[in-house]
């Protein structure tokens, strides 16, 4: 087990997104991190040119005031991807620091945002995943488990209601799911890459 992956040096990304002139024009910070994590986990490497515009809603024109700001943003995004992909392969990926569980809300707002971004980014590589892990395959159960876990953390209220209908203590389940996500995501990324290399 190498050193644990920590979301440092990505602070610049948070600072850029927080600029007042960019308010509501880019995905929020944790949603951005979730999106980047999903594309970093993709079985086939996706070039940033294929997905970076989704971070500002898919518009053709980036919402930046000048080229320098755009360049700094792109550099921070690619830097985040460059840190995330190896961490997923080395089993060192961890939730961003602000993501966690919360007594009142079940999960923190940052966790919800991260999961939302992850689910959005997932759609870009959805066809690749479905080709490599078709329905009824053993691998599909792994893929389904990861997506279900992320969906539950994104919408904990609905998930909690469903669990209690089934007579389960949902809160305990959330702790387990949250704690298992890093291992599940790393495992899925590695399995996807092996399957893609065998194609």
Buried (B, 14 or more C-beta within 10 A) or exposed (E): EEEEBEBEEBEBBBEBBEBEEBEEBBBBBBBBBBBBBBBBBBBBEBEBEEBBBBBBEEEEEBBBEEEEBBEBBBEBBEBBBEBBBEBBBBBBBBBBEBBEBBEEEBBBEBBBBBBBBBBBBBEBBEEBBEEBBEEEEEBBEBBEBBBEBBBBBBBBEEBBEEBEEEEEEBBEBBEEBBEBBBEBBBBBBBBBBEBBEEE
